[in-house]
């Protein structure tokens, strides 16, 4: 993505409208800067831990 941006961004958008590389990486499907990836997984693991704690606090299965 970085190489493409360097070589083609000006031709694609024109010199006045070229978005910064960081913006390109944020909006590219499946591509995120490392800090954003780390943040996503931290939040994902936190939600899973919270769900597990809630499930353990209410141990009643469908039989209740």
C-alpha positions as CSV (number, residue, x, y, z in Angstrom):
1,X,0.0,0.0,0.0
2,X,2.8,2.4,0.9
3,X,4.6,1.7,-2.4
4,X,1.4,2.2,-4.4
5,X,0.6,5.5,-2.6
6,X,4.1,6.8,-3.3
7,X,4.0,5.9,-6.9
8,X,0.3,6.5,-7.9
9,X,-1.5,8.8,-5.4
10,X,-0.9,12.0,-7.2
11,X,-2.1,10.5,-10.5
12,X,-5.2,9.1,-8.9
13,X,-6.3,12.2,-6.9
14,X,-4.3,15.1,-8.3
15,X,-1.6,16.9,-6.4
16,X,-4.0,19.1,-4.4
17,X,-6.2,16.2,-3.2
18,X,-3.8,13.4,-2.3
19,X,-4.8,12.0,1.1
20,X,-2.1,11.2,3.7
21,X,-0.8,7.7,3.7
22,X,-2.1,7.2,7.3
23,X,-5.6,8.0,6.1
24,X,-5.3,5.5,3.3
25,X,-4.2,2.8,5.7
26,X,-7.1,3.5,8.0
27,X,-9.7,3.2,5.3
28,X,-8.1,0.3,3.3
29,X,-10.1,-2.9,3.7
30,X,-8.3,-5.2,6.1
31,X,-5.3,-2.9,6.5
32,X,-4.9,-1.0,9.8
33,X,-1.9,0.7,11.5
34,X,-0.4,-1.5,14.2
35,X,-1.7,0.7,17.1
36,X,-5.2,0.3,15.8
37,X,-4.8,-3.5,15.5
38,X,-3.5,-3.7,19.0
39,X,-6.4,-1.5,20.3
40,X,-9.0,-3.7,18.5
41,X,-7.6,-6.9,20.0
42,X,-7.3,-5.4,23.5
43,X,-11.0,-4.4,23.3
44,X,-11.9,-7.8,21.9
45,X,-10.2,-9.7,24.7
46,X,-11.7,-7.3,27.3
47,X,-15.2,-8.0,26.0
48,X,-14.6,-11.7,26.1
49,X,-13.3,-11.6,29.7
50,X,-16.4,-9.5,30.7
51,X,-18.8,-12.0,29.0
52,X,-17.1,-14.9,30.8
53,X,-17.3,-13.1,34.2
54,X,-21.1,-12.5,33.6
55,X,-21.6,-16.1,32.6
56,X,-19.8,-17.3,35.7
57,X,-21.9,-15.0,37.9
58,X,-25.1,-16.5,36.5
59,X,-24.3,-20.2,36.3
60,X,-27.9,-21.2,35.7
61,X,-28.2,-23.1,32.4
62,X,-31.4,-23.5,30.3
63,X,-32.7,-26.0,33.0
64,X,-33.6,-23.1,35.3
